[in-house]
Amino acid sequence: MEKTRSKTNEKKLGFWKWAIASVIFRLILIYFPQNLNLSSRPEVSTPVTSLRRLAEGYWLKQLSMSPYAGSMYHGSPLLLSVLGPLTAIKIEGQPNHLLCSLVSVIADFICALLIRATGRILQTARGLNLKFLGLDTMLEDIEIMPSGDIAALVYLWNPFTIFTCVGFNTSPVENLFVVLSLYGASAGIVPLAAFGWVIASHLSLYPVVLVIPVILLLGYCPDTPPRKLFLQRDLQKTGAEGSTKNHVQHRPLTNKPTEATFFWWRVILFFMWASIWIAYVLILCAISVKEYGGLPEMFKRTYGFILTVKDLSPNIGVLWYFFAEVFDFFRNFFLIVFHVNILFMILPLAIRLNHRPCFLAFVYLAISSMLKSYPSVGDSALYLGLMALFVNELAEMQFSFFLFCGYVGVSLLSPVMHNLWIWRGTGNANFYYATAMVYACFQIILVVESVNAMLNHDRKIRKLCTTTEG
């Protein structure tokens, strides 16, 4: 017992050392923003997330003009009210916008802690599920540290996360609310899950698809093996006749009936809280923009800007070049095709991965990152951090080293191709767009292989269950 306690304490201490070191590293980089020049990189800042544009919108608002005048700011008026004053505060002898950078550091750190807490919930659920199925041998795998700690450190030390944090944009805040929603749903805190989902959807629109994983987390439980295995185990233990009378399905973390039982009251409560938060957000937005066209103008300048892809400045996505070349006659058709493409994948994946809602959320975020109008490396940092929560389940994923090299290669080639095109004039837009296409291909391979690895893991558990029954 003493040895296990000492090992646990060492793991905890190791996590906090690396976590604090990542914060210190960010604070050091904040003091050299001009040398890094990340805020102007199209891979880091987008027209929707750039804090430079937010500062411009706040300056217009201070002049009694609409923050949406021109084509600079396209974010939330609430975010403008919170972060706008910080962009105007300048401390003598300190870098510009130091306070906004500190907000990004704090948001990243809190986000990592929430990922860690979510990972612990998933790990506890995994242990209880495997014990219930009689697969204790699968719990004997030696881990350097818990999967939640690994995922949190992956998120904190991912270069994409660091670039986003130092790159003077709002992506860390958006990622924080996404993770807050998943943590609230995993822990069964319905108001928190609804609040995180509403704010995340309000800030960047695309997290609205996470409503399905959140509902599955609240209705069932954290990620588990296929639910049929629990029913079979119950029938085997209690008998078919006794199970119909005394069947209590296993739910990790609580004493309530689980897997076959869907807790509709939690889902109804979630939508009630979501309605309250939506009304609250809309009221605050209406008050903030009542002198500048009201809510219709806000919707047009924010969500309309995202859905119509009006800004065709280069980024790491695949839409800017396509819509720069497409004929205007076909523009609306292809806008519908690209946006509906995300929706087409929601239902099939939800049916196949309904027993893995947290993993389903990772898949949704990765797909959204590929097909969204204005993607950045901050989107990839989030789904890669969530992917690390399933380090045990995805241990046998294929092409892992190939994907790692691909992400590194694209990260190095993208600024080079951009420099050759924009500054040196020795290349053209095809150079930079080629890296964006390759990046999208690597993301597709990552999603396909991770889903395949998870399904193979479930098949492995199913085979082991049949072996133990025999």
Buried (B, 14 or more C-beta within 10 A) or exposed (E): EEEEEEEEEEBEEBBEEBBEEBBEBBEEBBEEBEEBEBBEBBBBBBBBBBBBBBBBBBBBBEEEBBBBBEEBBBBBBBBBBEBBEBBEEEEEEEEBBBBBBBBBBBBBBBBBBBBBBBBBBBBBBBBBBBBBBBBEEBEEEEEEBBBBBBBBBBBBBBEBBBBBBBBBBBBBBBBBBBBBBBBBBBBBBBBBBBBBBBBBBBBBBBBEBBBBBBBBBBBBBBBBBBBEBBBBBBBBEBEEEEBEEEBEBBBBBEEEEBBEBBBEEBBEBBBEBBEBBBEEBEEBBEEBBEEBBEBEBBEBBBBBBBBBBEBBEBBBBBBBBBBEEEEEEEEEEBBEEBBEEBEEBBEEBBEBBBBBBBBBBBBBBBBBBBBBBBBBBBBBBBBBBBBBBBBBBBEEBBBBEEBEEBBEBBBEBBBEBBBBBEEEEEBEBEBBBBBBEBBBBBBEBBBEBBBBBBBBBBEBBBEBBEEEEE
